[in-house]
Amino acid sequence: MSYVIPAPIHPSVPVTGSVDTFPVHRIYCVGRNYVDHAKEMGHTGREAPFFFMKPSDAILPVPAGTTGALPYPAHTQDFQHEMELVVAIGKGGSDIGVDEALGHVWGYAAGLDMTRRDLQGEAKKLGRPWDTGKAFEQSAPIGPITPAAQAGDMGQAAITLHVNGAVRQSSTIDMLIWNVAETIADLSTYFTLPPGAVIYTGTPAGVAAVQRGDELVGAITGLDTLRVKVV
């Protein structure tokens, strides 16, 4: 069998210390999952987690030791960064228990959920989907995935983002409203999580706009650093 048009290349992410790559099936994102970020966005309390998706080709893989080129997208004057811990699912399933959830994790990476905030804000006001604000090309930069056994205790890891050398975001993973295991368990009640799913787990406070020429450096303890330049 042949295709009537060229088949798309399946996106994948480098793996720390390996020539193999991790194939990306779906991208799930958790909204407002840090207390301080929820407050800066005008919300309080431990509301139930909510999710949105990006297409798999939103992935912008950045190999270790390199700087990725992040295109400034069209139709926005407010292109914002959101630094996040990314969870890579290696074992699929549905209705996964919290106590079993971490056994489904293949590894972890540093990632950015890039957002056209003005388009997202307008969509919120009109009660419309967020796709134009969140699900555009190369809106999900990601560093190499470190296997879970090598990553250490992600529950206590520090997470930071520097823009042009200045700290923009700084927190720890234990400040997640819904931790990794809880997030996987809840998400798996809505979707059958496939191997190859990646979950962007939420961002700390400090989200802000970037411009062409800005250099972003995202770091999470125990993982490869993510570096991109807006072009």
Beta strands, then each sheet from edge to edge (+ up, - down):
strand 1: 12-14
strand 2: 21-23
strand 3: 27-30
strand 4: 51-54
strand 5: 59-61
strand 6: 68-70
strand 7: 79-80
strand 8: 83-89
strand 9: 105-112
strand 10: 115-116
strand 11: 140-142
strand 12: 146-147
strand 13: 158-163
strand 14: 166-172
strand 15: 198-200
strand 16: 215-220
strand 17: 226-230
sheet 1: 1+ 2-
sheet 2: 4+ 3- 15- 8+ 9- 12+
sheet 3: 5+ 11+
sheet 4: 6+ 17+ 16- 13+ 14-
sheet 5: 7+ 10-
end
